[in-house]
C-alpha cells in the first residue's frame, strides 16, 4: 500500500520534471536551434521517463533488505542500467552520426537529471522511514 503511494508521488514529480524539460527542449529546438531537431527526441524522453520510474520502483521494493543484499542488488541494477543506456547511446550514434551532439547533450542531461531526482526522492523515502 505504501509502495503505491510512494510511486504515485514519484510519478507526479517525474511527470512535472519531464514536462518542464520537454518544454525547455522544445523551446530550444523551435526558437534557438531548429536545424538540430531530430525525430528521436521524444523517444529519448520516454525512455528516460520509464527508466526513472522503473528504477524508483525497484529501489522501493528492495529498501527493506539487509544492507549487504541491498548494496549487491543496487550495484547490479546500476551496472545494467548504466551499460544498457551506454549501449543504446552507441547504437544511436552508430546509426545516426549526424545528430550526435544534440543527442548526447539531451541524453546526458536526462541521464543525470533522472539520477539526481531518483536519489533525492529515494533519500526522502529513507528519511521518512527512519526519522532522526
N, C-alpha and C positions, 0 to 999 in steps of 0.2 A: 504494500500500500504506500509506504513512504517512498519507495523507489519510483513509483509512478508520479508522485507529487514532485519529487526532485527532478525527474526527467521532464515533466511538464514545464516547470520553472526554467529549466535549462533550455528547452525548446523555444520558449518565448524570448529569452535573451539572445539565443542564436539567430532566430528569425530577425530580430531587430538589428543585430550586428551585421548579418549578411545583407539585409535591405540597405543599411547605411553604406556598406562597402560597395554594393551594387550600384546605388545611386551615384556615389563618388566616381566609380569606374565608368559609368555611363556618361556622366558629365565630362570626364576627361576625354573619353573617346569621341564624344559628339562635338565638343567645343574646342578642345585643345589639339588632339592628335587623331583626327578621324581616319587618316590614311594608315594607322596602325591597328585598326579594329580587325578582328578575325572572328569567325563564327563559332569557335570553340569556347569562347569566354564564358558563356552561360553554363557550359558543361563543367568547366573548372570550378565554378561556384557551387554547382550541385554536388560535385564530387567531394569538395571540402565540407559542405554542409552535412552530408550524410556521414562522412568520416568523423567529423566532430561529434555528432550525436552518438554514433556507434562507440566512439572512444569513451565518452562520458558514461554511457550506459554500462560499458564494460567495467569501468572504474567503480561505479556504484555497486555492481554485482560482486566485485572481489574485495571491497573495502573491509569486510569483516574477517578476512583470512588472517592467519598469523603473519607477522612481519616478513618472515623468510619466504613464505608462499606468495604473499602479495608482491614482494620485490621480484621474485622469479617470474611470475606471470606478467607483471607490468613491464619488465625488461624484454621479455619475448614479444609481447604485443607491440611495444615501442619499436623494436627492431623490425618487425614485419611491416608496421605502418610506415616507418621511415624508408625502408628499402622498396616497399611497394610503390610509394609515391615517387621515389627516385627512378624506378623503372618506368613508371608512367611518364615522367618528365623526359627521360631519354627517348622513349618511343615517340613522343610528340615531336621532340627536336629532330629526330631522325626523319620522320615523315613530313614535317613542315618546318624546314630550317629558316624560311624567310620571315617567320613570326617569332623567332627565338627570344628577342629582347622583351617585347611586351608579354609574351608567355611567361618568361622567367620572373619578371617583375611581379605579375599577378600571382603566380604560383608561390613565390617566396613570401609575399605579403600575406596571402591567405594561409599558408602553412604556419607561419609564426603567429598570426593573429588568432587562429583556432587553437594553437598550442597554448598561448597565453590565456585565452578565455577558458579553456578546459582545465588548466591547472588552477586558475583563480577560483572557478566555481567548485572544483573538487576540494580545494582547501577550505572553502566556506562550508562545505558539507562536513568535512572532518572537524572543523571548529565547532559547528553546531552539535555534533555528536559528542565531542569531548571538550566541553567548555572549561576554561581555566578558572 
